[in-house]
Amino acid sequence: MLKNMKIRTRMLFSYAVIIVLCLAASVAALVMMKRISSNLTSFYDNNYAVTVNVWTAKREMQFARADILKAMLETDENDMKISLDNASAALANMRAAFPNIRKRFKGDMTLMDEVDSTLAEAIVYRDQIFELTAAEKNEEAFALMNTSYIPLLNQMSDSLDKITLQAANNAKAMVDQGQQLQMTSRFIMIVIILLNIALAFLFGLYISNSIRKPVEEIRDAAKKLATGSLDVSIGYQSKDELGNLSDSIRSLIRTFQGIISDMNCRLASLGNGDFTVTSKAEEFYVGDFQQLAASVEQITIKLSRTMKQINQSSDQVSTGSDQVSSGAQDLARGATEQAASVEELAASINEISSQVRENARNSQYGSELAAAAGAKIEEANRQMQEMIASMHDISHKSGQIGKIIQTIEDIAFQTNILALNASVEAAHVSTAKGFAVIADEVRNLADKSARASTNTAALIEGTIQAVNLGTKIADETAYTLTEVVESARQMVSAVDKISKASNVQAAAIAQVTQGIDQISNVVQANSATAEESAAASEELYDQAQMLKNLVNQFKLRQ
């Protein structure tokens, strides 16, 4: 029955059984605890309360006895009265405990009757003792207390001790009963717990086995499927989830076997060159497997079409390779002729290159000569500038000499005037003939000096004019030399540019020569390639024919 249950129902059933047992254990524990609690309550309310009240009564009895004796010994009336009041209060507390004892005591009630009768007699003697003590008849009170009151108290104490003993015996019986109940409860709880554990273990073992065995069987089958083996069988049969899973896996295995068998058949046919094969197990291709079947069918169709296209292409390649072979042979012949033309062009370029290099060398030499001539002209220009400076200096010095001659002329003129004055004075003085002669001589010298300075001034003036003219000519010559130097510089620059341009042309022609050599090599390589292409085209034609023969071996779809 449990085997065909759902796993969830099976586990819930086992949990329900365990929960029921746990509830039973809990109920049993509650019942036992209630009984134990009842015993404890009875123990506390009866035996324990009796014992407490008995000890309270005996304590108050002793307090009353002590207070009576203390009152007998007091000399002060107030202290005596206080002691008697304390004794009365203690006896009242003792009497208040007796109703609780009678109410809660479960033993021999004659003991309580004895206590009550003894208490009644003791009260009579107590009152007499209080009166004697109040009258300060302590000896009579003491004698009455020892002979009558204290024996009654002792008798009452003995009865209370018997009550305490019976209460203790009852308490011990209740304790023994409680221990027995505890042992019984413990035994019942242990039995229920062991039963729970056993049932939980059995249910767990059963459910574990009912899940583990089919899961292991399904796991082993899945491992075989993962390794590619379809020789798999699952024997588990049930209506639970694992049974449904087993049925699904068995159905999956049958589907895989049908699909793989069909695929093997189709691929074997394709391997044999038959592209007309179709699926013979379409019922297995369900869900996503339909896409697999469609993909294989599409591959088959595309391969068939590809083979047809290859067949057609092989025909075209065969025809084209024949044409390429003819064209390659023509190209090889043209490349050979082109190579010869390129070699002739290379020779002409080499000759031009030699002439350009010679022109560059001549331009370089001319540039060097022009540079040297420019340097000489610059040197002549520098010397001309120095000569112009010297002529300017001569002109300046001549001007200063002219000024000096002018000064000499002025002196001669003044000397001549002085000589004239001296002659005039000598004419007035008849005795001064000798002075007149001297004056004449001075005048003559002055005239000569004036004529000489005039001649010198004329010569210096002519010299200055000649120097000025030479300076002007030298300036014009210097200006001309400057223009010549500038022209020489420009010529040197132009020649240098020509030289550089010639060098650049020589380098360019060298590159052109190199390029032509490369072109020649390329042309020769093209010629060789064309020959190889012709040979390859012939080989391609043969391969195309062989490919066509191979394609003809396949059985293609129409």
Buried (B, 14 or more C-beta within 10 A) or exposed (E): EEEEBBBEEBBEBBEEBBEEBBEBBEEBBEEBEEBBEEBBEBBEEBBBBBBBBBEBBBBBBBBBBBBBBBBBEBEEEEEBBBBBEBBBBBBEBBBEBBEBBBEBBEBEEEBBEBBBBBBEBBBEBBEBBBEBBBEEBBEBBBEBBEEBBBBBBEBBBBBBEBBBBBBEEBBEEBBEBBEEBBEEBEEBBEEBEEEBEEBBEEBEEBBEEBBEEBEEBBEEBEEBBEEEEEEBEBEBEBEBEBBEBBBEBBEEBEBBBBBBBBBEBBEEBBEEEBBEBEBEBEEBBEEEBEEEBEEBEEEBEEBBEBBBEBBEBBBEBBEBBBEBBEBBBEBBEBBBEBBEEBBEBBEEBBEBBEEBBEBBBEBBEBBBEBBEBBEEBBEBBEEBBEBBEEBBEBBEEBEEBBEEBEEBBEBBBEBBEBBBEBBEEBEEEEEBEEBBEBBBEBBEBBBEBBEBBBEBBEEBEEBBEBBBEBBEEBBEBBEEBBEBBEEBBEBBBBBBEBBBBBBEBBBEBBEBBEEBBEBBEBBBEBBEBBBEBBEBBBEBBEBBBEBBEBBEEBEBBE
